[in-house]
Amino acid sequence: MRAAAHPRRARRVLHILDGQLTLWAGNAEVVADAGAVVAAPRGVPHGYRNDTEQPATALCLHTPAGYENYFREVRAAIARGEEMSEDRLVQFRAKYATRPYPAR
């Protein structure tokens, strides 16, 4: 599991509920365990990945509101049987002023 590198105009805060995620923003990287709260600054390329064999769950908060619709659209497309390739996700992200950066 990973989120491709991307900057956003909004701020993202993640509360790690279960497992462990590696999050990065700019040149900083942190391994966050369950219970940790981390934030990606506005406009800074950031992403996350699960480097473990165990599932991870995180609560994502976005400000200002509106980006949650990206996740709703992706979920609806998957429910319709669409395959989620990186190219397809780029199409969804473009609707929400999010563009990918090269992988780290």
C-alpha positions, 0 to 999 in steps of 0.5 A: 500500500502506498500513496504516490508522491503529491502536493496538495493545497490542503493540509493532511493529518493522519492518525495511525489507528493500527499497524505502521506506516512510513510517511514522508513530506519534503525531505523528512521521513518518519515511521509512525506506529499505532497511536501516532498523529502526523501531518503533511504541510500544505503544498509540500510533496508527501506520501506514505507506504506500508513497509510491513507485512501487516495491514495498517489503518489510518484516519485521514483528515483534510482541510479544507473539506472537499478532498474526501470526495476523491476517496468516494469516487475511487471507492465507487469506481472500484465497486463498479469493477474498475481496475485502479491503475496509477494512470486512473488514479492520476485522472481522479487526482486531477479533479482535486488539484493534486498531481503526482511527483516522481516516486521516491 
